[in-house]
Amino acid sequence: MKHVYKSYFLALIFAAMGMITAQKTLAQCAGGYTPGTTAYDTTIYFGTGVTSTPVQFPKFDPQNGTVNCVRLCITITGVIDTLAIENFSFANQTANFSYIRTDQISGPGLSTPLSNSITANYGPYSLAPNNMVLGSGPDFIGFGHDTVLNKQLCHVLTDTSDISQFYGTDSLTYNYDISVSANASVTGGSSSTLVLTSAFVNFHFEYCYCPPIILPSYTFFLNAVKLHEKTADLFWKQPNLQDPDYVFEVEVSPDGNRFYPIATVKKEEMENDGYYHYRYTPSSDQQTNYYFRIRIKYASGAYRLSQTKTLQLGTLKSSFTIFPNPSNGIVGIKFDGSNPANLKIQIVNINGQTVYNGKLEVNGPSYRQITTLNAGMYWLRLTDVTSQLSGVNQLLIIK
């Protein structure tokens, strides 16, 4: 029995990578923005055989926003380009065909590889005795461009600890392994077989992200300088933003976390030097740090923020002390300032539990006994109700 077998190996890899940006209706981002998506598509075309190839995708530049999810989908397609079997014997024969394929991808974010395996058998096909005419007649079977496999595998990441590895300005590398074999056989006699197959893999790699709420300095630069001990000059230039319908809100914070609006500056209020200015003088003379930022507030309610700037303003240093300290249980506060104030008092223990909350009015230098405490380490915070300025002192109780 004679078999004439012709095999063709095609190895052509092409990367058709395009960046697509789109807006989808996902959960709202901070600042009132709708999340966007950035997707990359790469298609690889294999012939028969065993192949391993790297596939690369760009990381997400952290200056462009915050990634909420990463989605990787592979669509694997198997095509029989040509199957031709001819019976060369002068007796009836039976032909069979098998298609075997295994795909696997591994890389960042995949704790276990994505994989798929298929074994497909075709036939039997009855072949008549050879009719002495090549490529036609009942002794020949042939067909082409038949899709025998079309399957999609997807994996989605939403955990921030997993997503952290996708930030950067270089690339991510995935390893793709594929094994494809296609065989035709004829039971008995002499025959000729020709099998050509194609294996396509489309990779769809997608980031869903929120735009940066805090703009980088090169996009929106805020500066803050002291005009004198009690006054700050905040100044900035108009940023180049796509949506022009906004105003500037000046915000101040006593601690860098809680910000309060203090003024609105319109875009038409640019001064002759080409900058917007806002001069801030606190109501209190107490020397402390002030934190400033500018909120770009859109008519839609969305917003973006500048970087935060810090200045120390005021001429009076801390105006209270805890006395005695250490103490046998008494909590007393000695006020040195001359200004009247409405104060909130909070005492926290070493476990972070609040053990005392209270209010107090002072009208100048004085000493007030607040409460008594058990032995231990505490922190006492005084907050001015009007200015929201606060100070913290440590207290040790020994009994």
Backbone torsions as a table, in degrees:
resi	resn	phi	psi	omega
1	MET	NA	126.9	-175.9
2	LYS	-111.2	131.0	175.9
3	HIS	-117.3	126.9	172.8
4	VAL	-104.7	114.7	-174.2
5	TYR	-122.3	123.7	177.6
6	LYS	-112.5	131.6	178.6
7	SER	-126.2	144.3	179.8
8	TYR	-125.4	128.5	178.4
9	PHE	-110.8	118.4	179.0
10	LEU	-107.1	126.6	177.8
11	ALA	-132.4	88.0	179.9
12	LEU	-126.2	118.0	179.1
13	ILE	-114.8	126.1	174.6
14	PHE	-132.6	143.2	-180.0
15	ALA	-112.1	113.3	176.4
16	ALA	-105.5	86.1	-173.8
17	MET	-103.1	125.4	177.1
18	GLY	-134.7	142.3	177.8
19	MET	-94.0	129.0	-178.4
20	ILE	-121.3	129.1	174.8
21	THR	-115.4	137.4	-177.8
22	ALA	-150.2	158.9	175.3
23	GLN	-107.3	133.3	178.4
24	LYS	-122.6	157.1	179.0
25	THR	-83.7	87.0	178.3
26	LEU	-114.0	-176.9	177.4
27	ALA	-60.9	144.4	-177.1
28	GLN	-64.0	144.2	173.2
29	CYS	-85.6	165.9	172.5
30	ALA	-59.9	146.3	-178.9
31	GLY	86.2	2.6	177.3
32	GLY	84.4	14.1	-177.6
33	TYR	-91.6	148.3	172.9
34	THR	-87.4	132.1	-179.1
35	PRO	-58.5	148.9	175.6
36	GLY	-110.5	172.2	176.1
37	THR	-131.2	145.3	171.2
38	THR	-125.3	122.5	-174.5
39	ALA	-123.9	147.0	177.2
40	TYR	-126.2	136.0	178.9
41	ASP	-122.7	131.9	176.3
42	THR	-132.7	131.8	176.9
43	THR	-116.1	132.2	178.4
44	ILE	-120.4	138.6	-176.0
45	TYR	-120.1	121.1	-177.9
46	PHE	-116.0	157.1	167.0
47	GLY	-100.5	-157.4	179.3
48	THR	-75.5	161.6	178.3
49	GLY	114.3	-172.2	179.8
50	VAL	-110.1	125.7	-175.4
51	THR	-137.2	141.6	172.4
52	SER	-127.7	129.3	-177.1
53	THR	-142.7	142.9	174.4
54	PRO	-81.5	146.8	176.2
55	VAL	-127.3	127.1	-175.4
56	GLN	-114.6	144.2	174.6
57	PHE	-133.9	146.2	178.8
58	PRO	-66.9	143.6	169.8
59	LYS	-72.5	170.2	-178.4
60	PHE	-94.8	122.0	179.0
61	ASP	-68.4	118.2	-176.5
62	PRO	-61.9	-19.9	177.5
63	GLN	-70.6	-13.9	-179.0
64	ASN	-91.0	-4.6	178.0
65	GLY	144.0	-163.7	-178.4
66	THR	-118.9	126.0	-178.6
67	VAL	-80.6	128.3	176.6
68	ASN	-99.5	-28.0	178.6
69	CYS	-155.1	154.3	174.3
70	VAL	-125.9	130.4	-177.0
71	ARG	-127.2	125.8	177.0
72	LEU	-121.1	123.7	176.2
73	CYS	-126.3	136.1	172.4
74	ILE	-119.7	132.1	176.1
75	THR	-111.8	115.5	-175.3
76	ILE	-106.0	131.1	-176.4
77	THR	-129.1	133.7	175.8
78	GLY	-118.4	131.1	-176.5
79	VAL	-129.3	132.5	168.4
80	ILE	-88.6	106.7	180.0
81	ASP	-71.5	-45.6	-179.6
82	THR	-148.1	131.8	169.2
83	LEU	-130.7	117.3	-179.1
84	ALA	-134.9	125.1	179.1
85	ILE	-132.8	128.4	178.8
86	GLU	-127.6	133.3	179.6
87	ASN	-84.6	118.6	178.5
88	PHE	-95.5	-5.5	-179.7
89	SER	-88.5	167.9	-179.1
90	PHE	-103.1	33.0	175.8
91	ALA	-137.1	157.7	176.7
92	ASN	-62.0	140.6	178.8
93	GLN	-134.2	165.3	178.4
94	THR	-122.3	130.8	-179.2
95	ALA	-112.1	145.3	176.4
96	ASN	-132.5	156.1	-178.5
97	PHE	-139.7	138.2	178.2
98	SER	-130.1	143.8	178.6
99	TYR	-126.8	121.3	-177.5
100	ILE	-126.0	130.1	-178.2
101	ARG	-148.7	138.9	174.4
102	THR	-131.8	129.5	178.0
103	ASP	-121.3	143.2	176.8
104	GLN	-153.2	135.8	176.2
105	ILE	-128.1	136.9	178.4
106	SER	-136.5	153.9	180.0
107	GLY	158.6	-164.4	-175.3
108	PRO	-56.0	134.3	177.2
109	GLY	83.2	-5.9	180.0
110	LEU	-107.7	98.8	179.7
111	SER	-65.3	-33.6	170.2
112	THR	-128.0	144.7	-177.0
113	PRO	-62.2	150.1	167.5
114	LEU	-80.8	130.7	-176.2
115	SER	-146.1	159.2	177.4
116	ASN	-154.8	139.3	177.5
117	SER	-131.8	145.6	178.5
118	ILE	-145.8	139.3	169.4
119	THR	-129.0	117.7	-177.5
120	ALA	-123.1	130.4	179.0
121	ASN	-112.8	138.2	-177.6
122	TYR	-127.1	145.8	-177.1
123	GLY	113.2	-170.9	1.4
124	PRO	-76.9	151.8	176.6
125	TYR	-113.0	129.1	-179.9
126	SER	-86.4	128.7	179.3
127	LEU	-116.0	129.1	178.2
128	ALA	-75.7	168.2	175.7
129	PRO	-58.6	153.7	-177.3
130	ASN	-58.1	132.9	-178.4
131	ASN	-103.0	8.8	177.2
132	MET	69.0	12.4	175.6
133	VAL	-118.7	116.1	-176.3
134	LEU	-71.7	135.2	170.4
135	GLY	78.9	14.1	178.4
136	SER	-159.2	162.8	177.3
137	GLY	99.3	176.8	-176.7
138	PRO	-71.3	-11.3	175.8
139	ASP	-85.9	4.5	-174.3
140	PHE	-130.0	139.4	171.1
141	ILE	-130.6	136.5	179.8
142	GLY	-156.1	140.4	172.6
143	PHE	-154.0	166.9	-176.8
144	GLY	-152.3	163.4	179.0
145	HIS	49.7	57.2	177.9
146	ASP	-110.1	120.6	179.7
147	THR	-80.2	117.5	-177.3
148	VAL	-107.2	-8.0	-179.9
149	LEU	-149.7	131.1	174.6
150	ASN	-151.7	102.5	-173.6
151	LYS	-141.5	144.6	179.0
152	GLN	-118.3	135.6	174.7
153	LEU	-121.4	134.2	-177.7
154	CYS	-131.7	151.6	174.5
155	HIS	-143.3	131.8	-177.1
156	VAL	-121.4	132.9	176.3
157	LEU	-110.7	133.6	175.2
158	THR	-129.9	-10.8	-179.4
159	ASP	-74.9	128.5	-175.3
160	THR	-62.7	-31.9	179.3
161	SER	-67.7	-33.5	176.2
162	ASP	-75.1	-35.9	-175.6
163	ILE	-72.5	-24.4	-174.4
164	SER	-56.6	-30.7	-178.3
165	GLN	-73.1	-8.2	-177.9
166	PHE	-93.4	-1.3	177.3
167	TYR	-86.1	143.8	176.5
168	GLY	150.1	-174.8	179.2
169	THR	-119.1	4.0	176.4
170	ASP	-103.4	-148.8	-172.3
171	SER	-122.7	159.5	170.8
172	LEU	-101.9	143.2	179.9
173	THR	-119.8	126.2	173.0
174	TYR	-109.7	147.5	177.3
175	ASN	-105.8	124.2	-179.5
176	TYR	-113.8	124.8	178.7
177	ASP	-115.8	133.3	-179.7
178	ILE	-139.6	138.5	175.8
179	SER	-129.9	121.3	-178.2
180	VAL	-128.9	130.2	172.5
181	SER	-138.2	143.1	179.0
182	ALA	-139.1	124.8	-174.5
183	ASN	-133.6	139.7	174.1
184	ALA	-120.4	141.3	-179.2
185	SER	-139.2	151.6	178.2
186	VAL	-125.9	131.0	-176.4
187	THR	-81.9	102.4	174.7
188	GLY	85.5	150.9	176.3
189	GLY	78.4	-176.6	-178.6
190	SER	-99.3	139.5	-177.3
191	SER	-151.2	165.5	174.2
192	SER	-125.9	131.1	179.5
193	THR	-126.2	143.0	175.7
194	LEU	-135.8	122.3	-179.8
195	VAL	-129.9	123.2	173.0
196	LEU	-124.1	127.8	179.2
197	THR	-128.9	156.9	174.4
198	SER	-126.2	143.4	176.7
199	ALA	-124.1	116.6	179.6
200	PHE	-106.4	141.7	172.8
201	VAL	-134.4	122.1	174.6
202	ASN	-106.8	127.1	177.9
203	PHE	-105.1	126.4	175.4
204	HIS	-118.3	113.5	-176.0
205	PHE	-117.2	125.6	-169.1
206	GLU	-137.3	135.0	170.0
207	TYR	-106.1	132.9	164.8
208	CYS	-107.4	133.8	-168.9
209	TYR	-149.1	161.7	172.9
210	CYS	-107.3	141.0	180.0
211	PRO	-65.4	158.0	-179.1
212	PRO	-67.1	125.3	177.1
213	ILE	-78.3	-40.9	177.3
214	ILE	-91.8	112.0	-176.2
215	LEU	-73.2	142.6	176.0
216	PRO	-65.9	156.9	-175.2
217	SER	-60.6	-33.6	-177.4
218	TYR	-71.1	-17.5	176.5
219	THR	-91.2	-41.4	-176.9
220	PHE	-144.9	99.2	-173.5
221	PHE	-99.3	123.2	175.7
222	LEU	-108.9	135.5	175.6
223	ASN	-123.2	152.2	179.4
224	ALA	-141.4	126.3	178.3
225	VAL	-132.5	156.6	177.7
226	LYS	-89.1	121.9	172.3
227	LEU	-75.2	-38.6	168.7
228	HIS	-158.6	-171.7	-168.2
229	GLU	-59.5	-25.9	-174.4
230	LYS	-114.1	0.4	-174.7
231	THR	-130.2	132.9	177.0
232	ALA	-109.0	142.7	173.0
233	ASP	-109.9	114.2	175.7
234	LEU	-99.3	130.9	179.8
235	PHE	-144.5	148.0	-175.6
236	TRP	-156.9	160.3	176.3
237	LYS	-101.7	162.9	179.9
238	GLN	-71.6	125.3	179.4
239	PRO	-76.6	158.8	177.5
240	ASN	-92.8	92.7	-177.3
241	LEU	-117.3	151.0	-174.2
242	GLN	-68.4	-42.6	-179.0
243	ASP	-91.9	116.9	-174.8
244	PRO	-87.3	-2.6	-171.7
245	ASP	-92.1	81.1	-178.6
246	TYR	-152.2	166.8	171.0
247	VAL	-128.9	165.1	176.1
248	PHE	-98.3	129.6	171.6
249	GLU	-110.8	125.9	177.7
250	VAL	-87.8	131.2	-178.5
251	GLU	-126.3	146.9	178.7
252	VAL	-130.4	150.3	180.0
253	SER	-138.5	143.1	175.3
254	PRO	-82.9	-15.5	-174.2
255	ASP	-135.4	-0.1	-178.9
256	GLY	85.2	-1.5	179.9
257	ASN	-115.1	-48.4	-179.4
258	ARG	-97.9	113.3	-178.8
259	PHE	-106.9	145.2	-178.6
260	TYR	-126.9	135.7	177.9
261	PRO	-72.3	136.8	179.9
262	ILE	-123.9	-15.3	-179.7
263	ALA	-166.4	156.8	173.1
264	THR	-119.4	130.1	179.4
265	VAL	-118.4	124.8	-179.9
266	LYS	-83.9	159.3	-178.6
267	LYS	-65.2	-24.8	-179.5
268	GLU	-77.4	-6.2	-172.9
269	GLU	-95.2	23.7	175.1
270	MET	-63.9	138.9	-178.8
271	GLU	-88.4	174.5	-171.7
272	ASN	-63.8	-23.4	-179.8
273	ASP	-81.0	2.9	179.0
274	GLY	86.9	5.3	179.9
275	TYR	-116.1	156.8	165.4
276	TYR	-91.4	140.6	-178.6
277	HIS	-128.2	146.0	167.0
278	TYR	-142.0	126.6	179.5
279	ARG	-100.9	126.6	-175.8
280	TYR	-118.1	127.3	174.6
281	THR	-124.6	116.5	-178.8
282	PRO	-69.3	157.1	-180.0
283	SER	-77.0	-20.0	-179.0
284	SER	-102.8	147.1	175.5
285	ASP	-87.5	-2.8	-176.7
286	GLN	-63.3	133.5	-178.8
287	GLN	-78.3	118.3	-178.6
288	THR	-159.9	170.4	178.5
289	ASN	-85.5	138.6	174.4
290	TYR	-118.9	140.9	-178.1
291	TYR	-114.1	130.4	-174.8
292	PHE	-123.8	146.1	170.9
293	ARG	-153.6	163.2	178.0
294	ILE	-113.8	129.1	175.7
295	ARG	-100.2	121.1	172.7
296	ILE	-86.3	108.8	-172.5
297	LYS	-107.3	118.9	-179.0
298	TYR	-87.1	158.2	178.8
299	ALA	-61.8	-27.9	-179.8
300	SER	-73.2	-12.4	-175.0
301	GLY	101.1	-15.3	175.9
302	ALA	-69.6	161.8	-178.6
303	TYR	-154.4	162.4	169.0
304	ARG	-136.9	161.5	-173.1
305	LEU	-125.3	150.6	172.0
306	SER	-81.4	172.2	167.2
307	GLN	-65.3	159.8	-178.9
308	THR	-93.7	137.2	176.2
309	LYS	-116.1	147.5	-176.4
310	THR	-124.3	135.8	173.8
311	LEU	-137.4	146.2	171.9
312	GLN	-96.1	122.7	179.8
313	LEU	-124.0	158.6	177.9
314	GLY	105.5	159.6	-177.7
315	THR	-116.8	-17.7	-178.3
316	LEU	-96.2	128.1	177.8
317	LYS	-79.2	-179.9	-173.2
318	SER	-45.5	130.3	-170.3
319	SER	-101.9	11.8	176.3
320	PHE	-146.7	154.8	174.2
321	THR	-137.8	151.4	175.0
322	ILE	-87.9	127.8	-176.9
323	PHE	-144.1	133.1	-7.6
324	PRO	-76.7	159.9	-179.8
325	ASN	-154.9	108.1	6.1
326	PRO	-65.6	162.0	-177.0
327	SER	-132.2	159.5	176.7
328	ASN	-89.0	10.3	178.6
329	GLY	139.8	-23.2	-179.8
330	ILE	-76.1	136.5	173.3
331	VAL	-110.6	109.7	179.7
332	GLY	-123.3	146.8	-179.8
333	ILE	-124.4	129.9	177.7
334	LYS	-105.6	120.3	-178.9
335	PHE	-100.4	128.6	-178.5
336	ASP	-104.7	-18.6	-175.7
337	GLY	-73.0	157.1	-178.9
338	SER	-96.5	-10.3	-176.4
339	ASN	-86.5	139.2	173.6
340	PRO	-68.1	150.8	-177.6
341	ALA	-155.9	147.2	168.4
342	ASN	-101.3	124.0	-170.5
343	LEU	-123.4	147.8	168.8
344	LYS	-107.7	139.2	-178.3
345	ILE	-117.5	132.1	174.9
346	GLN	-133.4	130.3	176.7
347	ILE	-118.4	129.6	-175.8
348	VAL	-122.4	138.0	178.5
349	ASN	-86.7	-177.1	-173.8
350	ILE	-67.9	-18.4	178.6
351	ASN	-91.0	4.4	-179.8
352	GLY	83.4	9.3	-179.5
353	GLN	-89.9	135.8	176.7
354	THR	-77.6	122.1	-178.8
355	VAL	-106.3	-11.1	178.7
356	TYR	-156.1	135.0	170.5
357	ASN	-130.5	135.4	179.6
358	GLY	-160.2	175.1	177.7
359	LYS	-128.5	154.3	-174.9
360	LEU	-153.8	141.0	173.1
361	GLU	-112.7	131.6	175.2
362	VAL	-127.2	149.1	-177.5
363	ASN	-124.6	22.1	-179.5
364	GLY	144.9	-166.4	179.5
365	PRO	-57.3	130.7	-178.9
366	SER	-167.1	171.8	175.1
367	TYR	-129.4	130.8	-179.6
368	ARG	-128.1	132.1	172.1
369	GLN	-92.7	125.4	-168.8
370	ILE	-97.2	-52.6	-174.8
371	THR	-164.5	-175.0	172.3
372	THR	-125.7	149.6	-176.9
373	LEU	-133.9	159.6	173.4
374	ASN	-76.3	168.5	-179.6
375	ALA	-59.4	140.9	178.5
376	GLY	152.2	-178.7	178.0
377	MET	-103.2	135.4	-177.0
378	TYR	-138.1	163.2	171.0
379	TRP	-126.1	131.4	-179.3
380	LEU	-110.5	125.4	178.6
381	ARG	-113.8	128.4	172.9
382	LEU	-109.0	130.6	179.5
383	THR	-125.3	126.7	175.2
384	ASP	-74.6	120.3	-175.7
385	VAL	-61.8	-35.1	-175.8
386	THR	-76.6	-52.1	-174.6
387	SER	-90.8	-14.2	-175.1
388	GLN	65.0	11.5	173.8
389	LEU	-73.1	145.8	-178.4
390	SER	-141.7	158.1	176.0
391	GLY	-140.2	151.1	-177.1
392	VAL	-127.9	132.9	173.6
393	ASN	-126.5	149.4	178.4
394	GLN	-89.2	145.3	-178.3
395	LEU	-131.9	132.3	178.4
396	LEU	-116.4	124.1	177.3
397	ILE	-106.6	122.9	179.5
398	ILE	-123.3	127.5	178.5
399	LYS	-126.5	NA	NA
